């Protein structure tokens, strides 16, 4: 809803600001440079992605009458390559991550890796139902998949 603003960067810190009060309401030092940060569509989660090992930091976010609370839920295991971008499907059930090893879909119910497409990059359509994929092996072509077809066609 625009109330919170998150930043992450070379200072290895995730910060969340309350745009109404103009205050920093949360900081977490991650010990690694961060390249991406983003809120889920419903505002319940905040993700931050690291440059080293592709670790995905997951935070629970609650904004209510009693104020704002943010807590670290956990993080993924390293080994997914340098993380370049993050985005959520519109329904918030999947998170899409582009990293140096490829395109990764996460299941937000479990925060486990759902699907991996190596040596590829992708982005979601505005409605969140399709993914445009560019593969390193065919750099002049773009493939468009429905999310459902991509989930069926890829081996976890």
C-alpha positions in Angstrom: 0.0 0.0 0.0 3.0 2.3 -0.2 3.5 2.6 3.6 6.7 0.7 3.7 9.8 1.1 1.6 12.7 -1.5 1.6 16.3 -1.0 0.5 19.2 -3.4 0.3 22.7 -3.0 -1.2 26.4 -3.0 -0.9 26.3 -2.1 2.8 25.0 -5.7 3.5 21.9 -4.3 5.2 18.2 -4.7 4.6 16.3 -1.6 5.8 12.6 -0.9 5.9 11.3 2.6 6.3 7.8 3.9 7.3 7.0 6.4 4.6 4.3 8.1 6.7 6.5 8.6 9.8 9.7 9.0 7.7 11.5 6.6 10.0 13.6 3.5 9.7 11.6 0.7 11.4 13.8 -2.3 10.7 17.4 -3.1 9.8 19.2 -6.4 9.4 22.9 -6.8 8.6 23.3 -9.9 6.4 27.1 -10.1 6.0 26.9 -10.1 2.2 26.1 -7.6 -0.5 22.5 -7.5 -1.5 21.3 -7.1 -5.1 17.5 -7.3 -4.8 14.7 -6.7 -2.4 10.9 -6.9 -2.7 7.6 -7.2 -0.9 5.0 -9.9 -1.7 1.7 -8.5 -3.2 -0.1 -8.9 0.1 2.7 -7.2 2.0 3.2 -10.2 4.4 6.7 -11.0 3.2 9.8 -9.2 2.3 12.6 -11.0 0.3 16.2 -9.9 0.0 18.7 -11.6 -2.3 22.4 -11.8 -1.8 25.3 -11.5 -4.3 27.3 -14.3 -2.5 25.8 -17.8 -3.0 22.3 -16.5 -4.0 20.9 -16.7 -0.5 17.3 -15.5 -0.2 16.5 -13.8 3.1 12.9 -14.1 4.1 11.1 -11.7 6.5 7.6 -11.7 8.0 6.0 -8.3 7.9 3.0 -7.2 10.0 1.4 -3.7 9.8 -1.4 -3.2 12.3 -3.0 -0.8 14.8 -0.2 -1.6 17.2 2.5 -0.6 14.7 4.9 -2.3 12.4 6.8 -5.5 13.2 9.3 -7.3 10.9 11.1 -10.4 11.8 13.5 -12.7 9.9 11.8 -15.9 9.1 15.0 -17.6 7.8 17.0 -17.9 4.6 17.6 -20.3 1.8 20.7 -22.4 1.5 23.5 -20.9 -0.5 24.5 -22.3 -3.9 22.0 -20.7 -6.3 24.5 -18.2 -7.8 24.6 -14.5 -7.5 21.0 -13.2 -7.2 20.0 -10.4 -9.7 16.3 -9.8 -9.3 13.2 -10.9 -7.4 9.5 -10.7 -8.2 6.3 -12.4 -7.0 3.3 -13.8 -8.9 0.3 -11.6 -8.4 -1.3 -14.2 -6.1 1.9 -14.4 -4.0 2.1 -18.2 -4.3 5.4 -18.1 -6.2 8.5 -15.9 -6.2 10.7 -15.7 -9.2 14.4 -15.2 -8.9 17.0 -14.5 -11.6 20.5 -15.5 -10.6 23.8 -16.2 -12.3 22.9 -19.9 -12.6 19.4 -19.3 -14.0 15.8 -18.8 -13.3 14.4 -20.2 -10.1 10.7 -20.4 -8.9 10.1 -20.6 -5.2 7.0 -21.9 -3.5 6.1 -19.2 -0.9 4.1 -21.7 1.3 7.3 -23.6 2.1 10.0 -21.2 0.8 11.6 -24.2 -1.0 12.9 -24.2 -4.5 10.0 -25.1 -6.7 11.5 -25.2 -10.2 14.9 -24.3 -11.8 15.7 -23.5 -15.4 19.4 -23.3 -15.7 21.2 -20.8 -18.0 18.0 -18.7 -18.5 16.5 -15.4 -17.3 12.9 -14.6 -17.1 10.2 -12.1 -16.0 6.6 -12.3 -15.2 3.7 -10.8 -17.2 1.8 -8.1 -15.4 -1.0 -10.5 -14.6 1.5 -13.0 -13.2 0.2 -15.9 -15.3 3.0 -16.0 -17.9 6.8 -16.1 -17.8 8.9 -14.8 -20.6 12.2 -16.8 -20.8 15.4 -16.1 -22.6 17.9 -18.9 -22.7 21.6 -18.5 -23.1 21.6 -21.3 -25.7 19.2 -19.3 -27.9 19.9 -15.6 -27.2 17.8 -14.3 -30.1 14.6 -16.1 -29.0 12.1 -15.5 -26.3 9.8 -18.3 -25.0 6.6 -17.5 -23.3 5.1 -20.1 -20.9 2.0 -20.0 -18.8 3.0 -20.5 -15.2 0.9 -23.7 -15.2 2.7 -25.1 -18.3 6.1 -24.2 -16.9 5.3 -26.0 -13.6 4.3 -29.1 -15.5 7.2 -29.2 -17.9 10.0 -28.8 -15.5 11.4 -31.4 -13.2 11.9 -30.1 -9.6 
